[in-house]
Amino acid sequence: MTDYRISFQLYSARSFPPVEAQLETLAAIGFDAVEPYGGAYGDDPAGLRKKLDAVGLACPSAHIGLADLDADRAAVVDVARTLGLETVVTPFLLPDQRPDDADGWQALGARLQEHAAALRESGLKFAWHNHAFEYAVLSDNTRPIDHLLAGPDVMWEADIGWIVRADRDVAAELSRFQGKLAAFHVKDLAPEGVTEDDGWTDVGAGTVDWRALLPAIEAAGTDLLVLEHDAPSDWRSFAENSFRFLTGLVGE
């Protein structure tokens, strides 16, 4: 069985500063690592690295916007090296930034491959983090995700919760992109009709059948599991409960 690293996406605690207290809590719970987003380090990645070192947390991945890569890829490499990243993850495109057709998505996929190849030369991996919009079927029966992950150097941070929200078969998607997995976002959905916390819930308390998915997760070939909740009303409870469930699951 894989010896997993359990990480926490700091976006989940964005509404509950300061970051120092978040890191202390996560380290005390037992997390191995965190995954920051831009707001967690701002213009001082060295400051965040110092705070991580103080509590013994690693930082193998971070969410860094595509606009940052387009504007100054060398600066992104500097941030990555300062934080100690293995993988630079592009997390999202706003609706007005998304292509309208397959040709546009194919062109965007080529752009991602250009960044991925350049980052590889710097000793870094590049991955795309999905939401649900990447699974919409286009007029040629392809999907945005197919184009985004087409490049040989483009990896995938598979967000299980969003794949489920897109009404796709998680195991089938993981099999389709076998060899592409850099990390998982481990996220659970509340039962249908529950709107509290934007319909997300603690991992293991929702509708995702994690035990059924575990063989596909094991087969994916990555050891990095990142817990995330987009809008928790109590981020500490989410972190504690989800960590307990996940470590129990992968340790079985």
Secondary structure as UniProt FT lines:
FT   STRAND          5..9
FT   HELIX           10..13
FT   TURN            14..15
FT   HELIX           19..29
FT   STRAND          33..35
FT   HELIX           38..41
FT   TURN            42..43
FT   HELIX           45..55
FT   STRAND          61..63
FT   HELIX           66..71
FT   HELIX           73..83
FT   STRAND          87..90
FT   HELIX           95..97
FT   HELIX           102..121
FT   TURN            122..123
FT   STRAND          125..129
FT   HELIX           133..135
FT   TURN            139..140
FT   HELIX           144..148
FT   TURN            152..153
FT   STRAND          154..159
FT   HELIX           160..165
FT   TURN            166..167
FT   HELIX           170..176
FT   TURN            177..179
FT   STRAND          181..186
FT   STRAND          188..189
FT   TURN            192..193
FT   HELIX           196..199
FT   STRAND          200..201
FT   TURN            203..204
FT   HELIX           210..219
FT   STRAND          224..227
FT   HELIX           235..251
//
